Amino acid sequence: MTQIDKIIGKGRSFSIEMFAPKTPEAEDRLVEALGEFQKLRPSFVSITYGAGGSTRDRTHSLVVDLNQNFPAPAMAHLVCSGHTRDELTEILTKYRDCGVENILALRGDPPVAGRQAHQGELDWAIDLVELAKELGEFCVAVAAHPEGHPESTSLDQDRRDLAAKLAVADFGITQFFFKASYYWDMVETLGSLGVSKPVIPGIMPITSYGSIQKMAELSGAKIPPEIISRLERCKEREQDVVELGIEIACELSQELLDQGAPGLHIFTMNLARSTREIFERLGLFTT
């Protein structure tokens, strides 16, 4: 097993996120996509964790399986929300005993749709980072929001909270965003707060006009007017939206790389085509 911070420390990383399937049908689709993802030779992969632990067992089994059979280390997402400290201890101990060394520590969404209050014994992601470090020699990543967390009282406070997380974690991965300046403003502020650990930009290829708007609302991301205008022109044609989403993702990715970003983390939504196209167009993979 390889700890991901060691991979990042050797140079740029190009990684992907997959989500743990909730149904047998979704699992079949992921199995089909995995063959394509394997060909991309990503630096590492991360596997999401459903709100309130809804994919607890599926996430665990997928991460363990990938660490044994995929040619790149797999990182397990884990959330505080909906769990007691004892439950989180049990989950982390099980990962440790199975040889899983990489964890993405998150506060997580409320376990019930519409519920506003965070439900769980650990209040913040930093508490989960500290618990993981207590239980084993985990490499622990945390989430970063270039435009600020939607529940943060201010952007300044959000940056300070992120700096505190990165003081104990090993690296960060951002939520998706659509302007490079958002990322670099965050990195500059973190530097002024004494943070030198890498934060990998997260890239979301747009595949649906409606879903990206909903996801942006939930994450606090802003869709720039120029991107909305481009989407409006083709929103009724699904394949055109997918193609435009690839184009926009490549434009942002290339700009970030040209400006010195330490890598990219592609949110695949378990769809191989957009991710493969991004890797190919950026010259990260050749058939």
Backbone hydrogen bonds, N-H to C=O, Kabsch-Sander energy under -0.5 kcal/mol:
donor,donor_aa,acceptor,acceptor_aa,energy
6,K,3,Q,-1.2
7,I,3,Q,-1.0
8,I,4,I,-2.5
9,G,5,D,-1.9
10,K,6,K,-0.6
10,K,7,I,-1.2
11,G,8,I,-1.4
13,S,262,P,-1.6
15,S,264,L,-2.7
16,I,44,F,-1.6
17,E,266,I,-2.8
18,M,46,S,-3.0
27,E,23,T,-2.0
28,D,24,P,-2.0
29,R,25,E,-1.9
30,L,26,A,-2.0
31,V,27,E,-2.2
32,E,28,D,-1.8
33,A,29,R,-2.0
34,L,30,L,-2.4
35,G,31,V,-0.9
36,E,32,E,-0.7
36,E,33,A,-0.5
37,F,33,A,-2.5
38,Q,34,L,-2.5
39,K,35,G,-1.1
40,L,36,E,-0.8
40,L,37,F,-0.8
41,R,38,Q,-1.3
43,S,14,F,-2.7
45,V,73,P,-2.4
46,S,16,I,-2.1
47,I,75,M,-2.5
48,T,18,M,-2.1
52,G,109,D,-0.5
53,G,50,G,-2.2
54,S,51,A,-0.9
56,R,53,G,-1.8
59,T,55,T,-3.5
60,H,56,R,-2.0
61,S,57,D,-2.7
62,L,58,R,-2.4
63,V,59,T,-2.6
64,V,60,H,-2.5
65,D,61,S,-2.3
66,L,62,L,-2.7
67,N,63,V,-2.3
68,Q,64,V,-1.0
68,Q,65,D,-0.5
69,N,65,D,-1.9
70,F,66,L,-3.0
72,A,70,F,-0.7
75,M,45,V,-2.8
76,A,102,N,-2.2
77,H,47,I,-2.5
77,H,75,M,-0.5
78,L,104,L,-2.3
80,C,106,L,-1.6
81,S,107,R,-2.8
82,G,119,Q,-7.2
83,H,80,C,-1.8
88,L,84,T,-2.1
89,T,85,R,-2.5
90,E,86,D,-2.4
91,I,87,E,-2.4
92,L,88,L,-2.7
93,T,89,T,-2.4
94,K,90,E,-2.2
95,Y,91,I,-2.2
96,R,92,L,-2.8
97,D,93,T,-2.6
98,C,94,K,-1.3
98,C,95,Y,-0.5
99,G,96,R,-1.4
100,V,95,Y,-2.5
103,I,139,C,-2.5
104,L,76,A,-2.6
105,A,103,I,-0.7
105,A,141,A,-2.7
106,L,78,L,-2.6
106,L,104,L,-0.5
115,R,112,V,-2.3
120,G,118,H,-0.6
121,E,83,H,-2.1
122,L,83,H,-0.5
123,D,121,E,-0.5
127,D,124,W,-1.0
128,L,124,W,-1.0
129,V,125,A,-2.4
130,E,126,I,-2.2
131,L,127,D,-1.9
132,A,128,L,-2.6
133,K,129,V,-2.3
134,E,130,E,-1.6
135,L,131,L,-1.6
136,G,132,A,-1.4
138,F,136,G,-1.6
139,C,101,E,-3.5
140,V,138,F,-0.6
141,A,103,I,-2.9
142,V,171,F,-1.6
143,A,105,A,-0.6
144,A,173,I,-2.0
148,G,145,H,-2.2
152,S,149,H,-2.0
158,D,154,S,-2.2
159,R,155,L,-2.3
160,R,156,D,-1.9
161,D,157,Q,-2.5
162,L,158,D,-2.3
163,A,159,R,-2.4
164,A,160,R,-2.0
165,K,161,D,-2.0
166,L,162,L,-2.6
167,A,163,A,-1.1
168,V,164,A,-0.6
168,V,165,K,-1.2
169,A,165,K,-2.2
170,D,140,V,-3.3
171,F,140,V,-0.9
172,G,198,P,-2.3
173,I,142,V,-2.2
174,T,200,I,-2.6
175,Q,144,A,-2.9
177,F,202,G,-0.6
182,Y,179,K,-1.2
183,Y,179,K,-0.9
184,W,180,A,-2.3
185,D,181,S,-2.4
186,M,182,Y,-1.6
187,V,183,Y,-2.5
188,E,184,W,-2.5
189,T,185,D,-2.1
190,L,186,M,-2.6
191,G,187,V,-2.3
192,S,188,E,-1.8
193,L,189,T,-1.0
193,L,190,L,-0.6
194,G,191,G,-1.6
195,V,190,L,-2.7
196,S,194,G,-0.5
200,I,172,G,-3.2
202,G,175,Q,-0.5
203,I,265,H,-2.8
212,I,208,S,-1.8
213,Q,209,Y,-1.0
214,K,210,G,-1.7
215,M,211,S,-2.6
216,A,212,I,-2.2
217,E,213,Q,-1.9
218,L,214,K,-2.0
219,S,215,M,-2.1
220,G,216,A,-1.7
221,A,216,A,-1.0
227,I,224,P,-0.9
228,I,224,P,-2.1
229,S,225,P,-2.6
230,R,226,E,-1.5
231,L,227,I,-2.5
232,E,228,I,-2.6
233,R,229,S,-1.1
234,C,231,L,-1.6
235,K,231,L,-0.9
237,R,234,C,-2.1
238,E,236,E,-0.7
241,V,237,R,-2.0
242,V,238,E,-2.3
243,E,239,Q,-2.3
244,L,240,D,-2.6
245,G,241,V,-2.7
246,I,242,V,-2.1
247,E,243,E,-2.1
248,I,244,L,-2.8
249,A,245,G,-2.3
250,C,246,I,-2.4
251,E,247,E,-2.3
252,L,248,I,-2.3
253,S,249,A,-2.6
254,Q,250,C,-2.8
255,E,251,E,-1.9
256,L,252,L,-2.5
257,L,253,S,-2.6
258,D,254,Q,-2.8
259,Q,255,E,-1.5
260,G,257,L,-1.4
261,A,256,L,-2.6
264,L,13,S,-2.1
265,H,201,P,-2.1
266,I,15,S,-2.8
267,F,203,I,-2.8
268,T,17,E,-1.9
268,T,266,I,-1.0
271,L,268,T,-2.0
272,A,270,N,-0.6
275,T,271,L,-0.8
276,R,272,A,-2.9
277,E,273,R,-2.7
278,I,274,S,-2.2
279,F,275,T,-2.4
280,E,276,R,-2.5
281,R,277,E,-2.9
282,L,278,I,-1.9
283,G,280,E,-1.2
284,L,279,F,-2.9
285,F,279,F,-1.0
